[in-house]
Amino acid sequence: MTKDRFASSPFADVRVSDLERHELINLADIYVEDYIEKYEEFVVTGKRRVDKHRWQHVKSKDNLHVYTERNRKVLSRAGMTLKDSLSATQQLRPSSTVLNPPVVLSVGTFSGELDDLMYGVVNPTLDDMRIKASYVHGFGSAAALCSVLEPTKKDPFRSIVIKWIAVDMPLQSTNLVKSRDFVFIEATGTTYLSNGDRIGYHLLHSIEFPQTKPLPNKIRGNLSMFGCFKRKHRQVIENFAWGIVDAGAPTLSVWF
């Protein structure tokens, strides 16, 4: 069953030139730097406190907490604008069908070691995706379209891949609802904060190629999501995740 979800890519081969590869690596690095700056601001300036005027609590599980950014009216009363609250990496393209889709923030801790977590996050090939998918649910099919940067023995967590994923939707079997799909750049790796602390990261950001035009039986969504992970102490990882998803229709909730 899992294997069928990765039978083949629905697109023509996606290939990148050396120049395009260099540009994609730089693009991913810019996105990662921007999000890490947000994390350091949260830790250093915000003292890991969530601004309740800006963020509304959605749910918690153990020591992880999820918030969604309040709407435009609430932000205005707090002296903020939506444009100010989003970084350049989170401004979805103009074709986005949902006006100002919500931003989601997840903070807290969970059990584990950083290197073990990063080995689980990195899946640059189709075979890796098949293995990881055996315990991940909620999507219909997926494909690795093009490898931009592959892990090495020296840097086993550094990876940049162009991927496609289709998300299962309720009632789609009735033909009343079309499934959603996303084409995105996925970047993983480890780096260091300004204070020298080592962190791992996982970035997903929508991207387009001439070969990846929207499919007739799906609605193309847009996303920008980032997870930042730091070893707090033995068997405890600090998590900071920030994301925005436009699933292609205002009636849909955020997929995060």
C-alpha positions as CSV (number, residue, x, y, z in Angstrom):
1,M,0.0,0.0,0.0
2,T,2.7,2.4,1.0
3,K,4.8,1.6,-2.2
4,D,1.9,2.5,-4.5
5,R,2.0,6.1,-3.2
6,F,5.4,6.5,-4.7
7,A,4.9,4.8,-8.1
8,S,6.1,7.7,-10.2
9,S,6.2,11.4,-10.7
10,P,3.1,12.9,-12.4
11,F,5.4,15.4,-14.2
12,A,8.0,15.3,-16.9
13,D,11.6,15.1,-15.7
14,V,12.7,18.1,-13.6
15,R,16.3,18.9,-14.3
16,V,18.4,21.9,-13.1
17,S,21.5,23.4,-14.6
18,D,24.6,24.1,-12.5
19,L,23.6,27.7,-12.4
20,E,20.1,26.9,-11.3
21,R,21.4,24.5,-8.7
22,H,23.6,27.2,-7.3
23,E,20.7,29.6,-7.2
24,L,18.4,27.1,-5.5
25,I,21.1,26.4,-2.8
26,N,21.4,30.2,-2.2
27,L,17.6,30.5,-2.1
28,A,17.3,27.8,0.5
29,D,20.1,29.3,2.6
30,I,18.3,32.7,2.6
31,Y,15.1,31.1,3.8
32,V,16.9,29.2,6.5
33,E,18.8,32.3,7.7
34,D,15.5,34.3,7.8
35,Y,13.8,31.7,9.9
36,I,16.8,31.2,12.3
37,E,16.7,34.9,12.9
38,K,13.1,34.6,14.0
39,Y,14.1,31.7,16.3
40,E,17.0,33.7,17.9
41,E,14.6,36.7,18.3
42,F,12.2,34.4,20.1
43,V,14.9,33.0,22.4
44,V,17.0,36.2,23.1
45,T,14.5,39.0,22.8
46,G,11.3,37.2,23.7
47,K,12.9,35.0,26.4
48,R,10.9,32.1,24.8
49,R,7.6,33.7,25.8
50,V,4.8,33.7,23.2
51,D,3.0,37.0,22.7
52,K,-0.6,36.3,23.6
53,H,-1.7,39.5,21.9
54,R,-0.4,38.2,18.6
55,W,-0.8,34.4,19.0
56,Q,-3.9,32.4,19.9
57,H,-3.4,29.0,21.5
58,V,-4.8,26.2,19.4
59,K,-3.7,23.0,21.2
60,S,-1.0,21.3,23.2
61,K,0.4,17.8,23.5
62,D,2.8,17.0,26.3
63,N,5.3,19.8,26.2
64,L,4.6,21.0,22.6
65,H,2.2,24.0,22.1
66,V,0.6,25.2,18.8
67,Y,-0.6,28.7,18.2
68,T,-2.2,30.5,15.2
69,E,-1.7,34.2,14.5
70,R,-4.7,36.3,15.3
71,N,-6.6,38.0,12.5
72,R,-6.0,41.4,10.9
73,K,-8.4,43.3,13.3
74,V,-6.8,41.9,16.4
75,L,-3.3,42.6,15.1
76,S,-4.4,46.2,14.3
77,R,-5.6,46.7,17.8
78,A,-2.2,45.6,19.0
79,G,-0.5,48.1,16.7
80,M,0.7,45.5,14.2
81,T,-0.1,44.9,10.5
82,L,-0.2,41.5,8.8
83,K,2.6,42.6,6.4
84,D,4.8,43.4,9.4
85,S,4.2,40.0,10.9
86,L,5.3,38.0,7.8
87,S,8.8,37.8,6.6
88,A,9.7,37.9,2.9
89,T,10.0,34.1,2.8
90,Q,6.4,33.7,3.9
91,Q,4.6,36.0,1.4
92,L,2.9,33.4,-0.8
93,R,2.7,34.1,-4.5
94,P,-0.2,36.3,-5.9
95,S,-2.1,33.2,-7.3
96,S,-2.8,32.2,-3.7
97,T,-6.5,31.7,-3.4
98,V,-6.8,32.3,0.3
99,L,-6.4,35.9,1.4
100,N,-3.9,36.1,4.2
101,P,-3.8,32.4,5.2
102,P,-3.0,31.9,8.9
103,V,0.5,31.6,10.3
104,V,1.1,28.8,12.7
105,L,3.7,28.7,15.5
106,S,4.8,25.6,17.4
107,V,7.1,25.8,20.4
108,G,8.2,23.5,23.2
109,T,10.2,20.4,23.8
110,F,10.0,16.7,23.0
111,S,12.0,13.6,23.8
112,G,15.0,12.5,21.7
113,E,18.5,13.3,20.6
114,L,19.2,15.8,17.8
115,D,21.3,13.5,15.5
116,D,18.7,10.8,15.7
117,L,16.0,13.3,14.8
118,M,17.9,14.6,11.9
119,Y,18.5,11.1,10.5
120,G,14.7,10.7,10.6
121,V,14.1,14.1,8.8
122,V,16.5,13.6,5.9
123,N,15.0,11.6,3.1
124,P,16.5,12.8,-0.2
125,T,15.6,9.8,-2.4
126,L,12.4,8.0,-3.4
127,D,13.5,4.9,-1.4
128,D,14.1,7.0,1.7
129,M,10.6,8.5,1.3
130,R,9.1,5.1,1.0
131,I,10.7,4.0,4.3
132,K,9.7,7.1,6.2
133,A,6.1,6.9,4.8
134,S,5.6,3.5,6.4
135,Y,4.9,5.4,9.7
136,V,3.6,8.8,8.3
137,H,0.0,9.1,7.2
138,G,-2.3,11.8,5.8
139,F,-1.0,12.1,2.2
140,G,-2.0,10.3,-0.9
141,S,1.2,10.2,-3.0
142,A,4.6,11.9,-3.3
143,A,7.7,12.0,-5.4
144,A,11.2,13.3,-5.2
145,L,11.4,15.3,-8.5
146,C,15.1,16.5,-8.5
147,S,18.0,16.3,-6.1
148,V,19.7,19.7,-5.8
149,L,22.2,18.9,-3.0
150,E,22.9,15.4,-1.6
151,P,24.1,14.4,1.9
152,T,27.8,13.5,2.2
153,K,29.8,11.6,4.8
154,K,31.2,14.9,6.0
155,D,27.7,16.5,6.2
156,P,25.1,13.7,6.4
157,F,22.2,16.0,7.2
158,R,22.7,18.6,4.4
159,S,20.2,17.9,1.7
160,I,18.1,20.0,-0.8
161,V,15.5,18.2,-2.9
162,I,12.6,19.3,-5.1
163,K,9.5,17.3,-4.1
164,W,5.8,16.9,-4.9
165,I,3.2,15.7,-2.5
166,A,-0.6,15.2,-2.7
167,V,-2.6,15.5,0.4
168,D,-5.7,13.3,1.1
169,M,-8.8,15.4,1.6
170,P,-12.1,14.4,3.4
171,L,-14.8,13.4,0.9
172,Q,-12.5,13.4,-2.1
173,S,-13.6,9.8,-3.0
174,T,-17.1,11.3,-3.6
175,N,-15.7,13.7,-6.2
176,L,-17.1,16.6,-4.2
177,V,-13.7,17.7,-3.2
178,K,-10.4,17.7,-5.1
179,S,-7.2,16.6,-3.4
180,R,-4.5,19.3,-2.8
181,D,-0.9,19.0,-4.0
182,F,2.3,21.0,-3.4
183,V,5.6,21.3,-5.2
184,F,8.3,22.6,-2.9
185,I,11.9,22.7,-2.1
186,E,12.9,20.7,1.0
187,A,16.1,21.6,2.8
188,T,17.6,20.0,5.8
189,G,20.9,20.4,7.7
190,T,22.6,21.5,10.8
191,T,24.2,24.9,11.6
192,Y,25.2,27.1,14.5
193,L,23.5,30.0,16.2
194,S,25.3,33.2,17.0
195,N,26.0,31.9,20.5
196,G,27.6,28.8,19.1
197,D,24.7,26.4,19.9
198,R,24.2,23.7,17.2
199,I,20.8,23.3,15.7
200,G,19.1,21.2,13.1
201,Y,16.6,22.5,10.6
202,H,13.9,21.4,8.2
203,L,12.5,23.8,5.5
204,L,9.7,23.3,3.1
205,H,8.9,26.2,0.7
206,S,6.7,26.2,-2.5
207,I,8.4,26.6,-5.8
208,E,7.4,26.3,-9.5
209,F,9.1,24.8,-12.6
210,P,7.8,24.8,-16.2
211,Q,7.4,21.0,-15.9
212,T,5.3,21.2,-12.7
213,K,2.2,22.9,-13.9
214,P,-1.0,22.3,-11.9
215,L,-2.6,18.9,-12.5
216,P,-6.2,18.7,-13.8
217,N,-7.5,16.6,-10.9
218,K,-5.8,18.5,-8.1
219,I,-5.7,22.0,-6.6
220,R,-2.2,23.4,-6.2
221,G,-1.5,24.7,-2.7
222,N,1.4,26.9,-1.4
223,L,3.4,26.5,1.7
224,S,6.4,27.9,3.7
225,M,7.3,25.8,6.8
226,F,10.3,25.7,9.0
227,G,11.3,23.5,11.9
228,C,14.3,24.4,14.1
229,F,15.6,21.8,16.7
230,K,18.2,22.2,19.5
231,R,19.4,19.8,22.1
232,K,18.3,21.2,25.4
233,H,19.8,18.5,27.5
234,R,20.1,14.7,27.4
235,Q,17.1,13.1,25.6
236,V,15.3,16.5,25.3
237,I,15.0,18.6,22.1
238,E,13.7,22.1,21.9
239,N,11.4,22.7,19.0
240,F,10.6,26.0,17.2
241,A,8.3,25.6,14.1
242,W,6.8,28.4,12.0
243,G,4.6,27.9,9.0
244,I,2.0,29.2,6.6
245,V,-0.1,27.0,4.2
246,D,-2.6,28.0,1.6
247,A,-4.3,24.7,0.7
248,G,-6.2,26.3,-2.2
249,A,-9.6,27.1,-0.7
250,P,-10.8,29.3,2.2
251,T,-12.8,26.4,3.7
252,L,-9.7,24.3,4.4
253,S,-7.8,24.4,7.7
254,V,-4.0,24.7,7.9
255,W,-2.1,21.5,7.1
256,F,0.8,21.7,9.5
